[in-house]
Amino acid sequence: MFFIGLVVSISLSVALSQSVSTYGWANEKIESDTVKVTADNKYEYRIDLINLFQKNSHARLYLKDSDSGTETHIPVDIQTRKIVGLGVEKVNHWVMLETTDTASEYILYTTKELGIPEEKFKIDIIAGTSSRVN
């Protein structure tokens, strides 16, 4: 009887552990807006919202250099915890990336479609950093 109980217990443990969803804590769950191209045609870009609606949520800017094909991810301090609801459509425009006078610097704007007050960030592509602009 003890042996049968042990086998059943182990079988249930394996089945239950395999059915646990790991998205959001072991695997990232990513929501992305539509890929766009900068006005100077140097980069393709989109914003990735990772683990949205969870304590560990954050955002990063995806960039792809049009000439070399090099892909870069730059962390952006978008206030993802303030997003209450997010409509994901076939075409999304959650951010806009605009050129500046400096070739390696861009300004990133969040849009109303993101569902939070609009924010503005300076993106330094060479350094791979972003900073909030007031």
N, C-alpha and C positions, 0 to 999 in steps of 0.2 A: 504494500500500500504506500509506504514511504517513497519508494522508487518511482511509482507511477505519479505521485503528487509532485515529485521533484522534476520529472520530465515535462509534465503539463505546465508547471511554473516557469521553467526555462523557455519553453515554446511560446508562452504568452509574453514573456519579457522581450524576446527577440521580435515578435510581431509588433508589439506596442512601440518599441524603440525605433523600428523602421518606419512607423507611420507618423512620427513627430515631424512637423514642418520645421526646417532649419532656416527658412528665409527670414532675414532681418537680424539674425544673431550669428549664425554660422556662415550663411551665404548672404551677400548683399542683394537687396531688391532695388532695382534701378528703374526710375521713370525718367524718360528723356523727351525733350521737345524736338521739333523738326530741325534737321540739319539745314543751316543757312550758310551763306558766303558773305564775307566782309566786303565792304564797298570797294576796297582796293584789290579784290580778288586774290589776296594772299593766303587766306585761311578759310576752311570750312569750320563751323563751330556749332555747338549745342550745349545746353546745360543738362547735367545729370543730377537728379535728386535721388539720393541714396537713403534707403530705409525710412521713407517718408512716414510720418505719424508715429514714430517711435523715438525713444529717448536718444538713441545714437544717430539720429538723422543728420545729414549734412549734404552739401552741394559741391559739385566740381564742374569746371568748364572744360569741355573736350575741344581740342584744336587739332586740325590736320593741315599741315603746310601743303599748299597746292603744288609747289614746285618739287619738293623732296619727298612728299608723302609721309613725313615724320608726324607721329601722333603724340600729343601732350595732354596731360590732365593737370589742371591748376585748381587747387582748393579755393572756394569762394565762400565767404562768411554770410551767405544769404540766411535770413532768419526763418529756417524751415519749420521751426516749432510753431510759428504763427500761422502757418498754412492750415486752414480748417478743412477745406475741401478743394479738390483739384479735378477739373474736367480734363480727361485725356481723350483727345480727338485724333483723327488721321493727320491733321496739320495743327501744330501747336506753336505759339510764338510767346514763350515765357520770358525770353531775354532778347536784347538787341546789343550787338557789339559794334561800336563806332570807332573810326580812325581818329588819331590825334596828329599833332605836328611832329611827334617823335615816332619813327618808323616801328619801333618795337613796343610801343605803348598803345593801348586801346582803352576805351571807356565801355563798361558793361552796364546796361540798364535792365532792371527787371520791369516787366509790364503788368498791367492790371489783370491779364489772364492768369497770372501766377496766384492771384488771390490774397496778396499781402500789399501793404503800402510800398510804393515804388522805391527801389534802392539803387545806388549808383556806386560802381567800383572801378578803380584804376587797375588795369591788368598789365603787368610787365612780363612779356612773353619770354625774353631772354633769361630773366631771373626765375621765371615760373611762379610768380607771386601775384596776389591781388590785395588791394587795400581799399577800405571803404572811403568814399568821397562824400563830404558833407555839403 
